Amino acid sequence: MYFEFVNKTKVCAGQNALSQLEYECQQYHMKHPLILTDHVLYQLKYVDILTKHLSLDYSLYTDIPVDSSIHTIENITNYYLKENCDGLIALGGGSVLDTAKGVYLMLSQECESIEDILGFEDLKLGKDVPFFAIPTTSGTGSEATCVAVVSHPEKQVKLEIISQHIQSHVAFLDPVLTQNLPLKTTASTGIDALTHAIEAYTCSQKNPISDAYAILAIQTISQNILKVVENPKDENIRLNLALASYEAGCAFSNSMVGIVHAIGHALGAVCHIAHGDAMSMLLVPCMRYNLEVNKDLYGDLLLYLGQKELYSQTPKEQLGQKAIDYIASLLQTLHEKTNLPISLESIENLNEHIDEVIEKALNDGALIVNNKYANKQDIRNILEGHYGY
């Protein structure tokens, strides 16, 4: 066995973690950072939560859309240079953090177009640009990953930026930033993180270190995702989910994901489905599709999901199916409590665009490391509900 594992990010985690922001800026000689966020978070005063811990001058960019694109990255890069900034502080969910990663790479690689470096895994270490990531959801794990996903509007595809140099220097996990998330968003992002961990643990590039992160994430999410629905303001529960999202990010960034993400990326690009919602709709059908090759690995999940008694009472050959059944039950509960979409039938324009979704899924890199080969008909069967939901 040979594998590589990268995780360079320093983590400041816990209640009032943002109080360390000024200190970390000083450590990286930041005197005029550019703060990146989206318009909604700005309107909700999240920037104020951050800047009360910051006495430095800063510039602010708030026009990052939900489905950020290569054009947004290039616009921000030009704005950073115009404002003479000396570091990036990204505050937001996956779209904001992935956008910031693109900006970070453009600045460090000193390139004129983000398309010059898309897809490259062997970029050399570039110019030193301090980059801090402050997630406001507990799902993408983008603060921990070596990948950023952004859209190319003209080509109608999701593009991947891949580099070991893309990780943030410091990540801040503070529960104050997720306490006010709507319950549906909390559930959707939580299942996104769970999917990261499950696919990291069951894909062909899994390794012992990524397994450790994935298992811990699965355990933590299963112990907290229903609790947070009942107690959304609980700081300890929110912190646990933030940590699990980070752990899942570390896991899949160093192993990969699989068919759930391959189809999910395609649904996002073509049908404009939120990523976490796509994961919630696809996780169970794709696990059922993979069951024959991942039976033993899925069996392990039942234990990590906290079902010790069920695990001990179930014959070995049935453990994988029981794990899938448990996840389906968990998703059903979240659907009932938060209105989380869990059925592909809820996508109104899916049939109209199904051929395009299939083509994009077949060309998604995540499909390469899925343990079971999937062809065009297999993906069609999943999307048409042959595996449930």
N, C-alpha and C positions, 0 to 999 in steps of 0.2 A: 504493500500500500504506500502511495505517496500522495500527500495533500499539502496545501498551503492555507494559512489562516491569518487574516489581517484585521486588526482592531486597534487603531491608533488613538481613538477618541477618549479624552478625559471626560468623566461623567460627574456632574455636580447634582446630586439627587436628594430629595427630601423636602419637608416643609421649609419654606423660605430659602430654597436653593438659589433663587435669583439675587439674594443679598451678596452672592459671590461674584456677580457680574462685573462690577467695577474693578475688583481685584484681578480677575482674569484679563480684563482689557489692559490693565497695567502690565501684566506679565507678557502680553503680546505687543506692547508698545503701541496700542491703539489710542489715537488722540481724536480722530474724526471718523467714526465708523458709519457705514450705510446700513440703516435698519430696513429690512424688507418684510412686508406683511401684505395682507389683502384688505380690501375696502371694508368688508364686514367686520373683521377683527379691529380695524381702526375705529369704526363707528362704535363698537362695543367697548372702547377705551382700553383694549389690551396693551396698546403701546404705552399708555400711562402706567400700567402695572410694571412694565419693564423699566421705563425711564425714571421712575422714582428711585431706582437703584443706580442711576447713571448720572454723573455730574459732567460728563464730557459733552462737547459739541457733537452733533450728529446730523446726518442728512436722512431723509425718510422717503421711501418709495412704497406706495400702497396700492398700485394698480395691477396686482398679480391676479389673473382670473382663476376660476376653479380648475379649468382645463388649460393649464399654462402651455405656452408654445415656445418654439425656438425664437420667434420674433420678440417675445417678452424678454427672454434672456439677453438678446443682443441689445435691446433698448436699455435695459438696466446696466449692462456693462458700459455703455456709452455715458449714461448718467453718472455712474461711479467715477469714471475718469474725469468728467466735467466738474464734479463736486470735489475733486482731490481727496477722496476718501482713502482710508488706510486699513480697512477691515470690513468684514461682512457680519451682520447679526441678523439671522433669519428667524422670524417669529410666525409660526403658523402650522398648518397641516402639511400633508404630503406635497401638494402642489407648490406651496411656498418654499419648502425645503428643497425639493428637486430643482426648482427654478434657481435657487441660491447656489446649488451645486454646479449648475451649468454656468452661472456667472463666475463662480470661483475658478472653474477650469479655464474659462475664456481669459480671465485675468492672469492666472498663473502660467498658462501656456502662451499668453500674448498672441492669440489668434484673432483674425478678423471676422470669422464666421464660426458659429457653433457646429455647423455641418462639417467643418474641417476635422473635428475630433470625435464625431459621433461613432459609437461602436468600438472605439479603440481600447484594448485592454492593456496595451504596453506603452502608454504615454510615459515619458520620462518626468521625473520630479521637476516642476516648473518654479516660477518665481514665488517667493514666500508671500502669501496673502492670508492673514488671520481670518478664520471662519468659525463662527459660533452658531450652533443650531438649538432652537428653543421650540420644541413641539407643543402644539396646543390640542392635539388629539393623541389617543393611545391606540395606534393602529398601524401606521405605515412603517415605523421603525427607521424612517429615512435618515434620522440623525446618526444611525449606526452603519449604514450600508455603503457599498462601493458602486451603487447603481442609482441613476436618476432616470425617470421616465417622463418625457415631454411630448407634446403633440406637434405634428407637422401639418398645419391646416390645409395646405395645398395638396398634399399627398393623402390626407385623411388616414394617417397612421400614427401610432404611438412609437416614438423612437427612444432607444436606450443609450444613455451615456454611461460607459463602464470604465472605471479606473480605480486602482488601489489608492490613488492620491486624492480621491474625491471626498473622503470622509471629513467630517468637521473636526476641528481641533478640540473644541469643548462643547459638550451638550448639557443643557440644563433641564432636569426633570423635576418640575415643581407642580404639586397637585393644585395649586391655586389657578393654574391655567386650564384645567380640565373640569373643574367643579361645576361649571355652568353649561357644559355641553348638553344639548338635547338628548333625551334617552335613546331615541332612534339612532342618532349619530354615535352615541356611546356604544350601542350594540353593534352597529355596522363596523366601526373601527376595531372593536374588540374581536369580531369574527375575522376581520382582515388579519390581525396579528396572529390569531389561532391558526389560520390557513397558512401563513408564512411558516409557522413552527411545524405544522404537520407535514407540509410539503418539503421543508428542509430535512426533516427526519426520515422521509420516505423516498427521496429522489436518488438518482444513481450517483450523484457526487457527494453524498453525505460523508462525514468524517467524524472521528471521535470527539473533537472539540465542538463542532457545530451541533452534534447530538446533545452535548451537555447543555448548551444554551437553549436548544429547541425543547428538550424535556422540561427544563425549568420554566420556560414560557408557557408550555401546555399546562403544567401543574398550576401555575399562578393564575392564568386566565380562567381555568375551570373552577378555581376556588373563589373567584371574585366577580365574574361577569354577571351572575344573577344577583349577587349582593349589591352591586352598584345600582341596579335598577330600583332596588328598595331603599337604598341609602345613597343617593347621588352626590350628596355634599360631604360624605365621609372622606377625609383627607388620606387616611391609610389605605382605603380601598382604591382610591384614585391613584395614589402613588404606586401601589402594587401593579395596577394595569399599565401605568407608564413604564415601569421597569420591565414588565413582560413584553411590551411592544418593542422596547430596546433590545431585549434578549432575543426575541424572534428575528429582529433585524440583523443582529450579529450572526445568527444561525444561517438564515437564507442567503445573506451576503457572501458567505463562505462555503455554501454548498450549492444552492439554487432552489428553484421552486418546482413547478411541473405543470400538468395539464389544466389545473384550475386557473392558474395565472395566464396561461397561453390563451385560453378561451376568454377569460376575464378582460385581458388587455384588448382583445378584438371587440368585445361587447362595448367597452368604453370608447373605443375609437369610432365605431360605426353607429351604435345605438345611444351613445352618450350616457351610459349607465355609470353611476358613481362606483368607484372601485370596490369599496367595502360591500356595497349592495350586490355587486356581481359575485364576489366571493361567497356571500351568504346564499345566493341562488345556486351556485355551482359546486360548492364543497361536497355535499352529500352525493349528488349524481356522479361526480368525477371519482369519488372514493369507491362508489359501487362499480364503476367501470374498471378501476384499478385493482379491485379486491383479489382477483385470482393471482396476481403477481405480488401484491403487497400484504397478503393475508397475515403473515407472521408479524410484520412491522405494525400493521393496524392493531393486531392483538396486543402489542406492547402499549399502544395508546390507551387502552381501556384502564390500565393501571395508572398511567400518568394523568388520566382524567379524573382520578380520585375514586374510581369504582372498584375498590379492593375486594369487597364481598362478592360482587358480581363476577369479577375476574376469577376468584378462587372457586366459584361454583360452576363456571362455564367450561365445557370441554375445549381443549386447545384449538381444534379445528373450527370452532365457532366464535373464537375471541374477536377476530377481525370484524365479522358481521355485527357482533354485539357493540363494538366500538362505534361503528357507523350508525347503528340504531340509537345509541346514546346521543351522538352529535345531532342526529335528526330531531330527537326529542328536545334537546337544548335549543335548537333553532326554532322549533315550534313554540316553545315557551317564550322566547324573545319576541317572536312574531306577535304573540297574543298580548304581551306586556308593552311592547314599544312600536308595534306596526312595522317591524323590520321585514322587508320583502324577502321571501325565501323561495319563491316559485318563478321559474322562467316564463310561465304563462302571463306574469304581470308586465312583461315587456311588450308593449302594444305593437311596435314596429319590427319585431324580431323576424316573423315570417317573411316580411317584405325584403329584409336585408340578410337573410340567413346564409345565402351563398357567399356574400362578401365577408361576413363574420367568419365563416369556415375557412376561406382563403387566408385571411389575416392570421387566424389561429394556427394554421398549418405552417406559416412562415415565422411564427414567434419562437425565439430562442429557448423559451422555457420548456417547450415541447420536447426538445432534444434530450433532456435529462429525466423525463418521465420514465418510470421503469417499464411501462407498457407502451409499445408502439401504437400510435393512433393515426389512422388514415382519414380521408375526407368523410367516409360513411360513418366512422366511429364518432366523429365530432357532430355530425348531423344527428345521429341517434341520441347523443347527450342533449343537444339543444331541443330536440323534438320530444323530450320527456321519456325516452325509453328506459331510463334509469331512475325514474321518479322525479318528483317536484317539477 
